[in-house]
Amino acid sequence: MPSAQFEFGLLLHSRNMLGEDDRPACFDALWEDAVIAEQMNFDQIWLGDSVCILNRARGDCLTTMAALACKTNLIRIGTVPLIAALRNPVLLAHSLATLDVISRGRLSVAVSVAPTTEYNERQFIACDVPFHQKAGRLTESIVLMRRLWSEKSFEFSGKYYRFKEIGVLPKPIQKPGIPIWIAASDNDIALKRVARLADGWVTIAHDLEVFNTRRRKIDAYAAEFGRQNDVRGSLLFASLNLGKNGDAAKDEGWNWLERFFKRPRREITQQATIFGTAKECAETLHRYVDAGLTGLIIRIASSDEKTQMQRIVQELKPVLSV
């Protein structure tokens, strides 16, 4: 049966407000979407993270989250996936702790190693971080941030970071620290990282069997690490389009994704897509819930975001939150 704790998170579209074609950059539409999401009772709003890749350009996620914290009052705020290894972990821990205080304890982060792609390698090189160290630096960064949030001060001597006794203030409002989700796919090393270090798992598993297999692996690895009850949630990052007519919703959703990714449908193979009527989408999601899914991070695959938001809240959310 669906969990009473099933949560609906909304990915805010943030790529079209950065000032292209001689237009000035303006974030007003983002603030409006965030306020509407809160008024509609979405549980979370999420931002993407990209530093210097122009065809994936976004505003700085940390700065933008600070503004969102001041524009909203209740909704949780997060970044997915936060490419933590691009940043010094002490500075990142300090920024995130400050953000948690500004938001009055509403912050979440979903970190990722980052896919091994040419554009990501360029990004790491530009930020002076060795690309081949991205996984190890992420692991060490998570350990460091948790300690900086929960301990007064300490010395550290790791493989990538070393320092004499330091501490950061303010500490996060959330205790013992800000929830850290880890986005991971089918790589066993990545799933073990989730089991050992994460509060929850973020996935784009586009097939129920794949989701089920990976979740079972995480649970088994968590038991080996003595963390049977610590990896508490599973969030599916999925593109949604709900319509009165299921076929029309599928067509609109796929057409939107083709424009968004600038690729034909046959090449968009690694995305979770849930298109159809509210009943059809609910049936799909119920099967995921039975396998351990606890929430969604929703990319709306439509140019009519407001209507889709209303349908999600009015038609889908009540069915999955009983």
Order of alpha helices (4+ residues) and beta strands (2+ residues): beta-alpha-beta-alpha-beta-alpha-beta-alpha-alpha-beta-beta-beta-alpha-beta-alpha-beta-alpha-beta-alpha-beta-alpha-alpha
